């Protein structure tokens, strides 16, 4: 196509730009209709066909305007037939191969711009970019409803042109809007970081919701359990010197099954958790041992726990069991309800039925006396056998034997 030094009119500039867009590197590879037309007549497309394209038709319906615009264009992208009824992409400017190298080059000569008013048209953006660099393509980014999102990708003819554009000071605002201008690489890095942050926030939110649901379920289960266990706690206090957990089991033996003894030797108070109603076990024990119901001749004050105090103590017992078993709350609650424990069965029969088990804050199933006997075993062995244990620990008599 012969070049002309005549200056284009504003209309001709828009017409040339639009036709060259249709046949350009960015549109032609994905324009199915136009590619089909190229197969008909060795790449030639009639002006009559071109004027059916909506955007071009909105600019002009006069084929002579198309010819005049292309004759004045200096890109050399298109040829005009001798009879001036057809146009085609110049064979000297074939489409680039759509390979990784091409895509990488495309990325490096593209710029991302955002914060355009949503009502901005392509013509307005094109006019604003006029004189700011050699632009090959403007991609207006749209949502699923085909509405403009206020951002564009601008592809320049070279990577150098894109770099020069990014350095300009007259692209920082558009119609009083402060613009965000990034290289395409920087844009994708920014989006990757935002996506990563979004995933992390979503994961944290899901985790938080899951924890809240779990807490809600545990609270619901706890409330249900507390209602089921109501009336099973008996508090005691007094001078309990020398009293062990085993003594409480013996005191209530045959009157009520104690599931848990919350008491430490030397303490002045504690709590008993019964398998059934505490009041019933207490009344039976008083009938058998006297109204004062002493333990090892010690005067004890007994109190059936009720209301909030009962719930608070029951929660502490459940938490103590949970810590001792080191298992999820649901399984621990089943133990409190009377299910199978890790070291035996609680109040449900089986081979451990009738066997006395002693429990406390540390989930110790042995009596205090048995613990003391076990603790004394190493010492006894050392006394009987001097070779037992490290030499430094062998106990000697005063005469050195």
Steps between C-alpha positions, in 0.01 A plus 500: 500500500653828396560745781374856478636804676151642529390544856203294615182656623384392850242270338752345264741439790228312688401302191860396421564408861185287513565312175862437596378368834281244320799374299752547783703244694264511799159466335551303179620170661177479704251654255331190354278688253783707355729197469228321305474797263876491440469145369258600224718723281869465585472726805291770333188630675249726324428847636133402493578224752715731715215750530293232669727516807302690761771727636628597155144550376439736795786718372402507131303316233691661212756264343691797356579614856653158569719525189609856581589408856706194401679691223615756757601239761874459551494157668516304173289227661230487230484490120224640276398317182545673167126554458483631859223263599701264721770508768730241657786472747830550322679168428820673609356527853389146588343419833758410766509143625301472822780331696642554850760744371231714341283493813798596716582793269135606509507502879810721511354765269162520676389742773212475749295809583212523747260756651332610177139610563271208416316704237823568306489395134776347291508813282565716805788279610644492149481878471664541841784265402557680170856631491606301807655209315449264210203293617422169327200395703277603791316226684216632713452256784138401561305292751274205421218742416728666241517818707822703502701442820691829478833342404681425174804324359686718250738325261771713339701423190819431698617434854691828491181692414327341801788600730493857372125515559542389861748784556263771376362751750184585302335158551446527875144626472201468269203734543619580853530129583836394643615214279674177596765427238707180509697284262314181419759299691454719809123467464512119492739496798260726690201280415694187603577658837138609545383149411743351748383739769135432416558125527673546836219721628236258372683207661525690829131593480398140431720384788349760731146403399584133550642574845192702589274219383706253701482721809126537452461123464718440808303755700176337391636159593632636828164656589324174418746305708468736796124456490541120493750507789289727719475391863809278495755721678560490873743752648686433825721714726666479838823393672594215267853431614600145407190443289551344157274454200472134589332596827212662312449189292488289815261743672248484217561136405163331450317833515602667175747455217761779500626575150741780583667631815622857466729511801870528579645357821546778753228722352209616712228456243409310188216362290354156425334418169253212528371270228148572626334754724736632768217568746390138490854371562548756778178401677590130482847565638358703791259222580790255509765713676308763695351835430832686538660272240858538616798372308784344699341662808535843336199727505403589143259757363305360203320707239297393196605736217229669298457775241795696362741368763418144395558585132832673572634204697375250240678694224824483696464125542431454129802715411715296740386180334564648156854597595570157647374307198655737241222431253227704325231641725220287359673175606580639843140599555399143422724389785328742737166366380605149591667371182821303473811674625857455387596297805176318573121520486309752705175384653400273209600156616756281321809336641585810705163509673533506877868595483570817693652778294630820646494821307622849572612812328789312338288201398686268740326164531708378796448566866736735683645206698577306183674802352718532809588129485603528135708807572684306770592205277823647355620598848430152634694342212795727566509397863479129421732498198794746498554430129158643412522834320800734451786472744444856621156403629603194708404569861778446754483453878696711743781240529543500120364149434 
